[in-house]
Amino acid sequence: MWLAGLFGLCIGSFLNVLIDRLPKGQSVVYGRSHCDHCKKTLRWYELIPIVSFVIQLARCRRCHKKLSLQYPAIELLTGVGFALLFFYFADSITKLSAYVLIFCSLIVIFFADLKYQIIPDSMVVVGIIGVGLLGSVFDVRHAQVFWISAFGASVFFLLLWLLTGGRGMGLGDVKLVFLLGLLLGYPGIVVALYAAFLTGAGVGVILMKARHKTWKSRVAFGPFLILGTVITILWKTQILAWWGNIL
Ligand SMILES: [Zn+2]
């Protein structure tokens, strides 16, 4: 489990690269990492997850400007995520790989959308491969539910996209909910969308009050969809029971 966590820290470091390069269409293999401020190419000892950040006191070695907290935060998040996934799914290598792929794709989509308002197609594909490994979408007895959830959610978001003229939702959201519908099925996807709209509206109101933003200024919706998905995975049973009580 500790090894899985350490491995996760290194993968987290790579996810940081994906988050910053995929939305800009840059190569994720070529090109060295550099300081956001002075563009200095980082040496290998400046790229050790967490350790480099702490030793350098969160500052660049050359320009001494503050390094973004994004880097160690995502490394830690991925490390903890890998440790937990290993803890729960160590008995099945297929399940473990599936959830690792889904987890990584959702982390990159969450932060790429938050930072650049772009959901990288390649990460949606990685997530769908992960869900495919789980096998539930190919199991003839239950598969229908997952595919209908995926297509239903996509069509719903495509309509929203058409109705708002692309100002509210992006086409990226249409692809993302396809992945989420395939992952959650029904009624999971409904719970996730409900939670996403609720948290999205809540944060939207707070942002409007705080920064005097108008509804027109685009706030990425992908992070809320992923937040809704996490809420659904953790508390689906409780939420459905609660709905059953009030309906
Ligand atoms: Zn610098």
Boltz pocket constraint, residues with backbone or C-beta under 6 A from the ligand:
constraints:
  - pocket:
      binder: B
      contacts: [[A, 35], [A, 36], [A, 37], [A, 38], [A, 39], [A, 40], [A, 60], [A, 61], [A, 62], [A, 63], [A, 64], [A, 65]]
      max_distance: 6.0
